[in-house]
Amino acid sequence: MIPGDPTTALLGRAFDPEIAELMRERLGLNGNFFVQYFQWVRALLSGDLGYSLINGAQINEQIFERFVRTLHLMIGGVFVGLAIAFPLGAISARRRGHLDGSVLVGINSLLISVPQFISGLLFVYIFAVLLKWLPAGGWVDPANDLGLWLRAMVLPCVTLGVALSGFTARILRTSIVEASSSDYVVAARSWGLTGRQIQRFHIYRNAALPTLTTIGLEIGYLFGGAVVVEEIFGYPGIGQLIVDSISGRDYPMVQAAVLLFALGFTFINLVVDISLFTIDPRLRKQ
């Protein structure tokens, strides 16, 4: 639906309708939309993602390297997000009704409400421009310089992790508060269990179930967040590849990248469902 096509991007100011028509025919863009799509699906079933309309290179060779880089970013973001979410949610639930608990709830709301393009730019300004502690972005091959690669990954991973932490901490806090007032916790207190035992074996274990579901969905949505973060930090992952491919009208590359995002999202949610079935004996009994 975006105006133009790959010939517009390739020819630029030298655009000529006759040359553009010849290029469309050579690139296979003259056929019916549905014909083009089913030809792509037929090639996909044989493991062929096609060729880039811009540089003519095979997409399989280009996209998986970018996808691995995005996975590095997402894994780092998940670790950062969970490192923030778990203590924030647990402590704010345990200290509800107190001033420090209210402050933590306010911090949680701030993490939820600040968009990634704002937090990312703030981190760059503070830690890269003012303090000059970390690089502002880019990519370093870990095989060449592991230390510099780690430093370059800090800001994008923190930006992605902060986006994950807010909503996860909110769900964890709500789940802990609800579990704390449940009948099985009241029964556990009447049996003489200590507060630590009740928290560990009854409250936290039951609060983990909705939190795990939330984490699975949030990790899936990190694929979308990676597009924003990679563009801010100039990170050459699959998110930046999507943006560049849309600008260049490189349809097969966009299709392949979106397909990988969809498969990744589906796989993560499948893992979460299996994990819930493994953890919760009530599901297995049903």
ZAMARGU-4260 file (C-alpha; in steps of 0.2 Angstrom, whole numbers, plus 5000, padded with zeros to 4 digits):
<rodrens>
0) 5000/5000/5000 | 5015/5012/5001 | 5017/5022/4985 | 5030/5016/4973 | 5038/4999/4971
5) 5056/4993/4970 | 5059/5001/4953 | 5055/5018/4961 | 5069/5015/4974 | 5081/5007/4961
10) 5079/5021/4948 | 5078/5036/4959 | 5078/5052/4950 | 5082/5043/4934 | 5065/5035/4934
15) 5058/5031/4917 | 5041/5023/4914 | 5047/5011/4900 | 5063/5006/4910 | 5052/5004/4926
20) 5040/4992/4916 | 5055/4982/4910 | 5062/4980/4927 | 5045/4975/4934 | 5043/4962/4921
25) 5061/4955/4925 | 5058/4956/4944 | 5041/4947/4942 | 5031/4961/4949 | 5019/4962/4934
30) 5008/4947/4939 | 4993/4947/4949 | 4995/4950/4968 | 4989/4933/4973 | 4999/4924/4960
35) 5015/4933/4967 | 5010/4927/4984 | 5007/4909/4980 | 5024/4908/4970 | 5032/4915/4986
40) 5023/4902/4997 | 5028/4888/4985 | 5046/4893/4986 | 5045/4895/5005 | 5039/4876/5007
45) 5056/4871/4999 | 5066/4882/5011 | 5069/4896/4999 | 5065/4914/5005 | 5069/4921/4988
50) 5081/4935/4982 | 5082/4953/4987 | 5074/4964/4974 | 5087/4978/4978 | 5104/4969/4978
55) 5099/4952/4970 | 5107/4942/4985 | 5099/4927/4992 | 5088/4932/5007 | 5093/4916/5017
60) 5111/4922/5018 | 5107/4939/5023 | 5093/4937/5035 | 5098/4924/5048 | 5114/4934/5052
65) 5103/4949/5056 | 5091/4938/5066 | 5105/4931/5077 | 5110/4949/5081 | 5092/4953/5086
70) 5091/4937/5097 | 5107/4943/5106 | 5098/4960/5109 | 5082/4951/5115 | 5091/4939/5127
75) 5100/4954/5135 | 5084/4963/5136 | 5075/4949/5144 | 5088/4947/5157 | 5088/4966/5161
80) 5069/4966/5161 | 5067/4951/5173 | 5081/4958/5184 | 5070/4974/5186 | 5053/4966/5187
85) 5055/4953/5200 | 5061/4963/5214 | 5051/4978/5209 | 5035/4968/5209 | 5039/4957/5224
90) 5044/4971/5235 | 5030/4983/5230 | 5018/4969/5234 | 5026/4965/5251 | 5026/4984/5256
95) 5009/4988/5250 | 5001/5001/5261 | 5018/5009/5265 | 5026/5024/5258 | 5041/5015/5250
100) 5028/5003/5242 | 5019/5017/5235 | 5035/5025/5228 | 5039/5008/5219 | 5021/5008/5212
105) 5025/5025/5205 | 5041/5019/5197 | 5032/5004/5190 | 5019/5016/5182 | 5033/5026/5175
110) 5042/5011/5167 | 5025/5006/5159 | 5021/5024/5152 | 5038/5029/5145 | 5039/5024/5126
115) 5055/5015/5120 | 5060/5029/5108 | 5060/5042/5123 | 5069/5031/5136 | 5082/5025/5122
120) 5086/5043/5118 | 5087/5048/5136 | 5099/5034/5140 | 5110/5039/5125 | 5110/5057/5131
125) 5115/5053/5149 | 5127/5039/5147 | 5134/5042/5130 | 5134/5060/5127 | 5135/5068/5145
130) 5145/5054/5155 | 5153/5046/5140 | 5153/5029/5149 | 5146/5019/5134 | 5145/5020/5115
135) 5129/5028/5108 | 5126/5013/5097 | 5132/5003/5083 | 5138/4985/5081 | 5154/4977/5086
140) 5158/4959/5082 | 5161/4949/5098 | 5174/4938/5089 | 5185/4954/5087 | 5182/4963/5103
145) 5171/4955/5117 | 5173/4969/5129 | 5168/4982/5117 | 5154/4972/5111 | 5147/4970/5129
150) 5148/4989/5131 | 5139/4992/5115 | 5125/4980/5120 | 5122/4989/5137 | 5111/5003/5131
155) 5100/4994/5118 | 5097/4979/5130 | 5093/4991/5145 | 5081/5001/5134 | 5072/4985/5128
160) 5072/4977/5146 | 5064/4993/5154 | 5050/4991/5142 | 5048/4973/5147 | 5050/4976/5166
165) 5035/4988/5169 | 5020/4977/5164 | 5028/4961/5171 | 5031/4969/5188 | 5013/4975/5188
170) 5006/4958/5185 | 5018/4950/5197 | 5013/4962/5211 | 4994/4960/5207 | 4996/4941/5207
175) 5006/4941/5224 | 4992/4952/5232 | 4978/4941/5226 | 4987/4925/5232 | 4991/4933/5249
180) 4973/4934/5253 | 4967/4917/5246 | 4960/4903/5256 | 4975/4891/5255 | 4986/4905/5262
185) 4974/4907/5277 | 4974/4888/5279 | 4993/4888/5278 | 4994/4901/5292 | 4982/4891/5303
190) 4994/4876/5301 | 5008/4885/5309 | 5019/4888/5293 | 5031/4902/5294 | 5029/4918/5283
195) 5044/4913/5273 | 5037/4896/5270 | 5020/4903/5265 | 5028/4915/5253 | 5040/4902/5245
200) 5028/4887/5243 | 5011/4895/5242 | 5011/4914/5237 | 5026/4915/5225 | 5023/4898/5216
205) 5005/4902/5212 | 5009/4920/5208 | 5022/4914/5195 | 5008/4906/5184 | 5000/4922/5177
210) 5017/4931/5178 | 5025/4917/5166 | 5011/4919/5154 | 5013/4938/5154 | 5032/4936/5151
215) 5029/4925/5136 | 5018/4938/5128 | 5030/4952/5132 | 5045/4943/5125 | 5035/4940/5109
220) 5031/4959/5108 | 5049/4962/5111 | 5051/4958/5092 | 5041/4973/5088 | 5051/4984/5101
225) 5067/4978/5093 | 5063/4987/5077 | 5062/5004/5087 | 5077/5000/5098 | 5088/4995/5083
230) 5083/5010/5073 | 5088/5022/5088 | 5105/5014/5091 | 5109/5010/5073 | 5110/4991/5078
235) 5111/4981/5062 | 5098/4968/5067 | 5082/4961/5058 | 5072/4976/5065 | 5083/4989/5056
240) 5083/4977/5040 | 5064/4978/5040 | 5064/4997/5041 | 5077/4998/5027 | 5068/4985/5016
245) 5051/4995/5018 | 5060/5011/5012 | 5067/5001/4997 | 5051/4992/4993 | 5060/4976/4995
250) 5045/4965/4997 | 5053/4948/4998 | 5064/4954/5012 | 5050/4961/5022 | 5040/4945/5020
255) 5054/4935/5026 | 5058/4946/5041 | 5040/4947/5046 | 5038/4928/5044 | 5053/4925/5056
260) 5045/4937/5069 | 5029/4927/5068 | 5037/4911/5070 | 5047/4917/5085 | 5032/4924/5093
265) 5022/4908/5090 | 5037/4897/5097 | 5039/4908/5113 | 5021/4906/5117 | 5021/4887/5114
270) 5036/4886/5126 | 5026/4896/5139 | 5011/4884/5137 | 5021/4869/5139 | 5030/4877/5154
275) 5013/4880/5162 | 5008/4863/5160 | 5024/4856/5167 | 5023/4868/5182 | 5005/4868/5187
280) 4998/4850/5192 | 4980/4856/5191 | 4982/4858/5172 | 4989/4841/5171 | 4975/4834/5181
285) 4962/4842/5170
</rodrens>
